[in-house]
Amino acid sequence: MTSPSAVTPVVPVPSAVLQRTQLVMPCLNEEQALPRLLAAVPAEVDVVIADNGSTDRSVQIARAAGATVVTVPQQGYGAAAHGGLLAASAEFVVVMDADGSVDPSDALALVAVVAQGEADLALGRRRPVRRGLIPPQARIGNAAATAVLRHRHGLGVHDIAPVRAARRSNLLDLGVTDRAMGYPVELLDKAGRAGWRVLEFDVDYFPRAAGSVSKVSGTVRGTARTAWGFGRALW
């Protein structure tokens, strides 16, 4: 059985837990966002940047900030996320986008409920800080996919979250195979099939860093590929 949705704030994460946590960020051309993001990560947490073919200064910026950089040649969000998980070694991992839309402290807070044994998977449900940050096509896609997951597995989810926290070994054991945009949907579907306890928490969702374009809904092609990926992951 899965746990119901939770939208209350999570408690601060003890330093001892942060020391057993790595922050994994799939990355493609995020040189504008990375300096601020990496500066906001607590010193106890190692950052793994899964670079998916950046042609800007993302890799140089990440390395200069002390992050571990792994190159993922296969294109796709799922490939980058999976590559980051393989490169990580900590007991707990928090996976989040590298576009500056989520504060690392909010993302890392999710690991507390996993470490305390309250959930197998903690998700960040986006709460935009102002109107218009999530385009209509993204809202529709989210609503459709999460409705299927709620009906099929009883998962209390309302967002195909850009932030998730879990034990690294558990995520790898799920055996998610999608290497494109369907990755997060397949992950949730398989978590539901496995009976995982899944909790969802609100996280502030900010405008992306200047110059950062969504690979999901920022273009017509990206939107179409994402819709196809979501559908393939569920059916």
C-alpha positions as CSV (number, residue, x, y, z in Angstrom):
1,M,0.0,0.0,0.0
2,T,1.1,3.5,-0.7
3,S,0.8,6.5,1.7
4,P,-1.5,9.4,1.0
5,S,-0.3,12.7,-0.3
6,A,1.3,15.1,2.2
7,V,1.6,18.8,1.7
8,T,2.9,19.9,5.1
9,P,6.4,21.3,5.4
10,V,9.1,18.8,6.2
11,V,11.4,19.2,9.1
12,P,15.1,20.3,8.9
13,V,17.5,17.5,7.9
14,P,20.0,16.5,10.5
15,S,23.6,17.0,9.5
16,A,24.3,13.3,10.0
17,V,21.7,12.5,7.3
18,L,23.0,15.2,4.9
19,Q,26.4,13.6,5.2
20,R,24.9,10.4,3.8
21,T,23.1,12.2,1.0
22,Q,24.1,13.2,-2.6
23,L,22.3,15.7,-4.7
24,V,22.1,14.5,-8.3
25,M,21.3,17.0,-11.0
26,P,20.8,16.1,-14.7
27,C,22.2,19.0,-16.6
28,L,22.2,20.3,-20.2
29,N,23.4,23.9,-20.7
30,E,22.7,25.4,-17.3
31,E,25.6,27.7,-16.9
32,Q,23.3,30.6,-15.8
33,A,21.7,28.6,-13.0
34,L,24.6,26.5,-11.6
35,P,26.6,29.1,-9.8
36,R,23.7,30.1,-7.5
37,L,22.4,26.5,-7.1
38,L,25.8,25.1,-6.2
39,A,26.5,27.9,-3.7
40,A,23.3,27.1,-1.9
41,V,24.1,23.4,-1.3
42,P,25.2,22.6,2.3
43,A,28.9,21.7,2.7
44,E,28.0,18.2,3.9
45,V,26.3,17.3,0.6
46,D,28.3,16.1,-2.4
47,V,26.7,17.2,-5.7
48,V,26.7,14.9,-8.8
49,I,26.2,16.8,-12.1
50,A,25.1,14.4,-14.8
51,D,26.1,16.3,-17.9
52,N,24.1,15.4,-20.9
53,G,26.2,17.1,-23.6
54,S,26.4,20.7,-22.5
55,T,28.0,23.1,-25.0
56,D,28.2,26.0,-22.6
57,R,30.4,26.3,-19.4
58,S,28.2,24.1,-17.2
59,V,30.9,21.5,-16.7
60,Q,33.6,24.0,-15.9
61,I,31.4,25.8,-13.4
62,A,30.4,22.6,-11.7
63,R,33.9,21.4,-11.4
64,A,35.2,24.7,-10.1
65,A,32.5,24.5,-7.4
66,G,33.7,21.1,-6.3
67,A,30.9,19.1,-7.8
68,T,31.4,15.6,-9.2
69,V,30.8,15.7,-12.9
70,V,29.8,12.6,-14.9
71,T,29.4,12.7,-18.7
72,V,26.3,10.9,-20.0
73,P,26.7,10.6,-23.8
74,Q,23.2,9.1,-24.4
75,Q,20.8,12.0,-24.8
76,G,17.6,12.2,-22.7
77,Y,16.5,13.2,-19.2
78,G,16.2,9.6,-18.1
79,A,19.7,8.8,-19.4
80,A,21.1,11.7,-17.4
81,A,19.1,10.9,-14.2
82,H,20.2,7.2,-14.4
83,G,23.8,8.1,-15.1
84,G,23.8,10.4,-12.1
85,L,22.4,7.6,-9.9
86,L,25.1,5.2,-11.1
87,A,27.8,7.8,-10.4
88,A,26.5,8.5,-6.9
89,S,27.5,6.4,-3.9
90,A,25.7,7.8,-1.0
91,E,22.9,6.0,0.9
92,F,20.4,8.6,0.0
93,V,20.0,10.6,-3.2
94,V,17.9,13.7,-4.0
95,V,17.4,14.2,-7.8
96,M,16.5,17.7,-8.9
97,D,16.5,19.8,-12.0
98,A,19.5,22.1,-12.6
99,D,17.6,25.0,-14.1
100,G,17.3,27.1,-11.0
101,S,13.5,26.5,-10.6
102,V,13.9,24.8,-7.2
103,D,16.0,25.8,-4.2
104,P,18.4,23.1,-3.1
105,S,17.4,23.5,0.5
106,D,13.8,22.7,-0.3
107,A,14.9,19.7,-2.4
108,L,17.2,18.3,0.3
109,A,14.5,18.7,3.0
110,L,12.7,15.8,1.3
111,V,15.3,13.3,2.4
112,A,14.3,13.7,6.0
113,V,11.1,11.6,5.7
114,V,13.0,8.9,3.8
115,A,15.8,8.7,6.4
116,Q,13.2,8.6,9.2
117,G,11.5,5.6,7.5
118,E,8.2,7.5,6.9
119,A,8.4,7.1,3.1
120,D,10.2,5.1,0.5
121,L,10.0,8.0,-2.0
122,A,9.5,11.7,-1.2
123,L,8.4,14.0,-4.1
124,G,8.4,17.8,-4.5
125,R,5.1,19.1,-5.8
126,R,5.7,22.4,-7.5
127,R,4.0,25.4,-6.1
128,P,4.7,28.4,-8.4
129,V,5.7,31.6,-6.7
130,R,3.8,33.5,-9.4
131,R,1.3,32.7,-12.1
132,G,2.3,31.5,-15.5
133,L,5.4,29.6,-14.6
134,I,4.0,26.2,-15.6
135,P,2.7,26.4,-19.1
136,P,-0.8,25.0,-19.9
137,Q,0.5,22.0,-21.8
138,A,2.7,21.0,-18.9
139,R,-0.3,21.3,-16.5
140,I,-2.5,19.2,-18.7
141,G,0.2,16.5,-19.1
142,N,0.8,16.4,-15.3
143,A,-2.9,16.2,-14.6
144,A,-3.5,13.3,-17.0
145,A,-0.5,11.2,-15.9
146,T,-1.0,11.7,-12.2
147,A,-4.7,10.9,-12.5
148,V,-3.7,7.5,-14.0
149,L,-1.2,6.9,-11.2
150,R,-3.7,7.7,-8.5
151,H,-6.4,5.5,-10.1
152,R,-4.0,2.6,-10.8
153,H,-2.0,2.5,-7.6
154,G,-3.6,4.8,-5.1
155,L,-0.5,7.1,-5.2
156,G,-1.3,10.4,-3.7
157,V,0.6,12.4,-6.3
158,H,-0.4,15.5,-8.3
159,D,2.8,16.4,-10.0
160,I,5.3,14.5,-12.1
161,A,7.9,15.9,-9.7
162,P,11.1,17.5,-10.8
163,V,12.4,16.6,-7.3
164,R,12.5,13.2,-5.7
165,A,14.4,11.7,-2.7
166,A,14.9,8.0,-1.9
167,R,17.6,5.5,-1.0
168,R,19.9,5.1,-4.0
169,S,19.8,1.3,-4.0
170,N,16.0,1.3,-4.0
171,L,15.8,3.6,-7.1
172,L,18.2,1.4,-9.0
173,D,16.4,-1.8,-7.9
174,L,13.2,-0.4,-9.5
175,G,14.8,-1.1,-12.9
176,V,13.5,2.0,-14.7
177,T,14.4,1.6,-18.4
178,D,13.1,4.8,-20.0
179,R,16.0,7.1,-20.9
180,A,14.0,10.0,-22.2
181,M,11.1,12.2,-20.8
182,G,9.1,9.2,-19.7
183,Y,11.6,8.3,-17.0
184,P,9.9,10.1,-14.0
185,V,6.5,8.6,-15.0
186,E,7.8,5.1,-15.3
187,L,9.6,5.5,-12.0
188,L,6.3,6.4,-10.2
189,D,4.4,3.6,-12.0
190,K,7.0,1.0,-10.9
191,A,7.1,2.5,-7.4
192,G,3.3,2.1,-7.2
193,R,3.5,-1.5,-8.5
194,A,6.2,-2.3,-5.9
195,G,3.9,-0.9,-3.1
196,W,6.2,1.9,-2.1
197,R,5.1,4.5,0.4
198,V,5.1,7.7,-1.5
199,L,4.7,11.1,0.0
200,E,4.4,14.4,-1.8
201,F,5.5,17.8,-0.4
202,D,5.1,21.3,-1.6
203,V,8.2,23.0,-2.9
204,D,8.5,26.6,-4.1
205,Y,8.8,26.7,-7.9
206,F,10.7,29.7,-9.2
207,P,11.3,31.1,-12.7
208,R,14.2,29.3,-14.5
209,A,17.5,31.1,-14.6
210,A,17.8,33.6,-17.4
211,G,18.7,31.9,-20.7
212,S,17.4,28.5,-19.4
213,V,14.7,26.9,-21.6
214,S,12.6,24.0,-20.5
215,K,13.5,20.8,-22.4
216,V,10.0,19.5,-21.6
217,S,7.6,22.3,-22.4
218,G,9.8,25.0,-23.8
219,T,9.3,24.0,-27.4
220,V,6.6,22.3,-29.5
221,R,9.0,19.4,-30.2
222,G,9.8,19.1,-26.5
223,T,6.1,19.1,-25.5
224,A,5.3,16.4,-28.1
225,R,8.2,14.2,-27.1
226,T,7.2,14.5,-23.4
227,A,3.6,13.6,-24.1
228,W,4.7,10.6,-26.1
229,G,7.1,9.6,-23.3
230,F,4.5,9.9,-20.6
231,G,2.0,7.8,-22.6
232,R,4.6,5.1,-23.4
233,A,5.6,4.9,-19.7
234,L,2.0,4.3,-18.6
235,W,0.7,2.1,-21.4
